[in-house]
Amino acid sequence: MGPGPSNPYPEVAEAFARPLLGHLDPVFLTVLDETCDRLRQVFRTANALTLPISGTGSAGMEAAFVNVVAPGDVVVVGVNGVFGERMCDVASRCGGEVVRVEEQWGRAIDPQRLLEAHPSPKVIAVVHAETSTGVRNDVDTIAAGKGDALLLVDCVTSLGGIPVEVDAWGIDIAYSGTQKCLGVPPGLAPITLHQRAIDAFVERSQSWYLDLRMIAKYALDEGAGRTYHHTAPTAMVAALHAGLGALLDEGLEASWARHAACGRLLHEGLEKLGFTLFAEEGHRLPELTTAFVPDDVTDEAAVRRLLLDRYDIEIGGGLGPYAGKMWRIGCMGHTARPRNVTLLLGALGEVLGR
């Protein structure tokens, strides 16, 4: 348990144990095609341009921005944590005119504030599940009122753990990461783009490696023959293929319900131990729980180290202004099981003497 990589599904470990495939091997290309199909099912989309970017979640973020933001384009960004801040940084590096809509850390962003921040932005960007605060933002409401703007959504910590409905909600660009609720080690950034986003591509992306026009030729243009772009991380794609297969075999609704049940159990258990939860009630993530460090804990890092050394349980510290003041407890992917929550709560109670 922890905000970093969750324990992978057993099928993922088996995928890593198989002989490696070459990145141009026809067998690998079949695996890649099937992986893209599985990503469409998990994103709940029919978007043709749906594929795993070679890189972690931040590579997905950068790919999303560099392909649609040109100098002078207005980008409205919701900021209520570290990754909203990172969106602002990436958009500004593209030359975008960034309009920040800020909210107190721990609280969800008011969708209406985002929609009214500028009369005609090219992009509205928001983090669905803010990993630094454990807060869920209301993407569906933002999507319903976005008008002609492209809606760009960070789903790194939400995909597979809570409902994400790319087509039903009207999301134009969404990206994720493998190491959270998909239960796969870090290394790939699934991304999906609607035709609206493709039609709005900049003439020339500022990144060669993340230029989706070039990548799409390799990943999708089967009829024209695949054009080499870069060497794909074949073992990671095989692992993602396996992880998505395990998730789809379970069923998305079942996975959402499992994460929700574990989240409730953890929230209630922490409060019984005397913790104060950090995220706003009604917008708390089940897969990433945030809580203030108890007042009687003088060395919070030592407590986290003890949990890791004695029980093999990792929990994360706070980020930004809440470093040393807040804990982030991930319960996601294959790790989201009631037995793991019970183990954590028992270990915390013992270590803290409660």
Rosetta blueprint (number, residue, H / E / L):
1 M L
2 G L
3 P L
4 G L
5 P L
6 S L
7 N L
8 P L
9 Y L
10 P H
11 E H
12 V H
13 A H
14 E H
15 A H
16 F H
17 A H
18 R L
19 P L
20 L L
21 L L
22 G L
23 H L
24 L L
25 D L
26 P H
27 V H
28 F H
29 L H
30 T H
31 V H
32 L H
33 D H
34 E H
35 T H
36 C H
37 D H
38 R H
39 L H
40 R H
41 Q H
42 V H
43 F H
44 R L
45 T L
46 A L
47 N L
48 A L
49 L E
50 T E
51 L E
52 P E
53 I E
54 S E
55 G L
56 T L
57 G H
58 S H
59 A H
60 G H
61 M H
62 E H
63 A H
64 A H
65 F H
66 V H
67 N L
68 V L
69 V L
70 A L
71 P L
72 G L
73 D L
74 V E
75 V E
76 V E
77 V E
78 G E
79 V E
80 N L
81 G L
82 V H
83 F H
84 G H
85 E H
86 R H
87 M H
88 C H
89 D H
90 V H
91 A H
92 S H
93 R H
94 C L
95 G L
96 G L
97 E E
98 V E
99 V E
100 R E
101 V E
102 E E
103 E L
104 Q L
105 W L
106 G L
107 R L
108 A L
109 I L
110 D L
111 P H
112 Q H
113 R H
114 L H
115 L H
116 E L
117 A L
118 H L
119 P L
120 S L
121 P L
122 K L
123 V E
124 I E
125 A E
126 V E
127 V E
128 H L
129 A E
130 E E
131 T L
132 S L
133 T L
134 G L
135 V E
136 R E
137 N L
138 D L
139 V H
140 D H
141 T H
142 I H
143 A H
144 A H
145 G L
146 K L
147 G L
148 D L
149 A L
150 L E
151 L E
152 L E
153 V E
154 D E
155 C L
156 V L
157 T L
158 S L
159 L L
160 G L
161 G L
162 I L
163 P L
164 V L
165 E L
166 V H
167 D H
168 A H
169 W H
170 G L
171 I L
172 D L
173 I E
174 A E
175 Y E
176 S L
177 G L
178 T L
179 Q L
180 K L
181 C L
182 L L
183 G L
184 V L
185 P L
186 P L
187 G L
188 L E
189 A E
190 P E
191 I E
192 T E
193 L E
194 H L
195 Q H
196 R H
197 A H
198 I H
199 D H
200 A L
201 F L
202 V L
203 E L
204 R L
205 S L
206 Q L
207 S L
208 W L
209 Y L
210 L L
211 D L
212 L H
213 R H
214 M H
215 I H
216 A H
217 K H
218 Y H
219 A H
220 L L
221 D L
222 E L
223 G L
224 A L
225 G L
226 R L
227 T L
228 Y L
229 H L
230 H L
231 T L
232 A L
233 P L
234 T H
235 A H
236 M H
237 V H
238 A H
239 A H
240 L H
241 H H
242 A H
243 G H
244 L H
245 G H
246 A H
247 L H
248 L H
249 D H
250 E H
251 G L
252 L H
253 E H
254 A H
255 S H
256 W H
257 A H
258 R H
259 H H
260 A H
261 A H
262 C H
263 G H
264 R H
265 L H
266 L H
267 H H
268 E H
269 G H
270 L H
271 E H
272 K H
273 L L
274 G L
275 F L
276 T L
277 L E
278 F L
279 A L
280 E L
281 E L
282 G L
283 H L
284 R E
285 L L
286 P L
287 E L
288 L E
289 T E
290 T E
291 A E
292 F E
293 V L
294 P L
295 D L
296 D L
297 V L
298 T L
299 D L
300 E H
301 A H
302 A H
303 V H
304 R H
305 R H
306 L H
307 L H
308 L H
309 D H
310 R H
311 Y H
312 D L
313 I L
314 E L
315 I L
316 G E
317 G E
318 G L
319 L L
320 G H
321 P H
322 Y H
323 A L
324 G L
325 K L
326 M E
327 W E
328 R E
329 I E
330 G E
331 C L
332 M L
333 G H
334 H H
335 T H
336 A L
337 R L
338 P H
339 R H
340 N H
341 V H
342 T H
343 L H
344 L H
345 L H
346 G H
347 A H
348 L H
349 G H
350 E H
351 V H
352 L H
353 G L
354 R L
